[in-house]
Every structure is written in C-alpha cells, then in structure tokens.
Amino acid sequence: MTGTPTELDAAIAALTAVAYVAQVSDRHPLTGTDAGRHRVFLRLALTTTTDTPARRPDPAPTGRGGALIDLDTARATRRPA
C-alpha cells in the first residue's frame, strides 16, 4: 500500500478489523512527486467458513469516500517520472 502516514494508519486499522494481519513491513519513504508518501507491505490471512458472517463495512454515503478510476486511462495519461 502507498499513502501518507495518516492514510496508512487508517488502512491498516481497517484491515486489522476484518483480517488477521500476519506481517507489516517497515515504512519506505517515496521520493520525487510522491515525496511525503510511504509504501508498506502487508501480509494478510483471511479465513472463510459458513459459520463466519461477512464483515464488510457499510457503503460510504453518496458524495463521500473514494472514487473509482479507470486504470487503463490513468496509465495512458500518466507522465513518466
């Protein structure tokens, strides 16, 4: 995962709530246009059984939360570093 320290803390907390986090790497600072952001590698363990209810977060209210993007378009218009 990549993001600001605050974004990474929130993402790790959210993943910990729904999965067993087996490993979290050290934070690796990014450079260039991504300065101020970090990369973290996670190893998650998920188990599913018929006895375990699904633990999905409620959908974000309209107008809030992340937006979906078209990765092919984003890659085609991305400037080289």
C-alpha positions as CSV (number, residue, x, y, z in Angstrom):
1,M,0.0,0.0,0.0
2,T,1.1,3.6,-0.5
3,G,-0.1,6.7,1.1
4,T,0.5,9.4,3.7
5,P,1.3,8.1,7.3
6,T,-2.3,9.0,8.3
7,E,-3.8,7.2,5.3
8,L,-1.6,4.1,6.0
9,D,-2.6,4.1,9.7
10,A,-6.3,4.2,8.8
11,A,-5.9,1.5,6.1
12,I,-4.0,-0.8,8.5
13,A,-6.6,-0.3,11.2
14,A,-9.4,-1.1,8.8
15,L,-7.7,-4.2,7.5
16,T,-7.0,-5.4,11.1
17,A,-10.7,-5.2,11.8
18,V,-11.6,-7.6,9.0
19,A,-8.5,-9.9,8.7
20,Y,-5.5,-11.2,10.6
21,V,-2.5,-9.1,9.8
22,A,0.4,-11.5,9.8
23,Q,3.1,-9.0,8.9
24,V,3.5,-5.3,8.4
25,S,6.8,-4.1,6.8
26,D,8.7,-1.0,7.7
27,R,7.5,2.1,6.0
28,H,9.6,3.0,3.0
29,P,9.5,6.7,2.1
30,L,8.9,7.5,-1.5
31,T,10.7,10.2,-3.5
32,G,10.1,12.6,-6.3
33,T,6.5,13.5,-7.0
34,D,5.4,11.1,-4.2
35,A,7.5,12.7,-1.5
36,G,5.7,12.7,1.8
37,R,4.1,9.3,1.0
38,H,5.3,5.9,2.1
39,R,5.0,2.3,0.9
40,V,4.1,-0.5,3.3
41,F,3.8,-4.2,2.5
42,L,1.2,-6.2,4.4
43,R,0.6,-9.9,4.7
44,L,-3.0,-10.7,5.5
45,A,-4.6,-14.0,6.5
46,L,-8.3,-14.4,5.6
47,T,-10.4,-17.3,6.6
48,T,-13.9,-18.0,5.4
49,T,-16.3,-20.6,6.7
50,T,-20.1,-20.9,6.6
51,D,-20.2,-20.1,10.3
52,T,-18.5,-16.8,9.9
53,P,-20.7,-13.9,9.0
54,A,-19.4,-11.5,6.3
55,R,-17.7,-8.5,7.8
56,R,-18.0,-5.8,5.2
57,P,-18.1,-2.1,6.0
58,D,-21.3,-0.2,5.3
59,P,-21.2,1.5,1.9
60,A,-20.0,5.1,2.1
61,P,-22.8,7.7,1.9
62,T,-23.3,9.3,-1.5
63,G,-20.7,12.0,-2.2
64,R,-18.2,10.6,0.3
65,G,-15.4,8.0,0.2
66,G,-13.0,7.1,-2.6
67,A,-13.7,7.4,-6.3
68,L,-13.3,4.6,-8.8
69,I,-10.9,5.3,-11.6
70,D,-10.2,3.7,-14.9
71,L,-6.7,2.3,-14.6
72,D,-6.1,1.9,-18.3
73,T,-6.9,5.6,-18.9
74,A,-4.8,6.7,-15.9
75,R,-1.8,4.7,-17.1
76,A,-2.2,6.1,-20.7
77,T,-2.2,9.7,-19.4
78,R,0.5,9.3,-16.7
79,R,3.6,11.3,-17.2
80,P,6.9,9.4,-16.8
81,A,8.8,10.1,-13.6
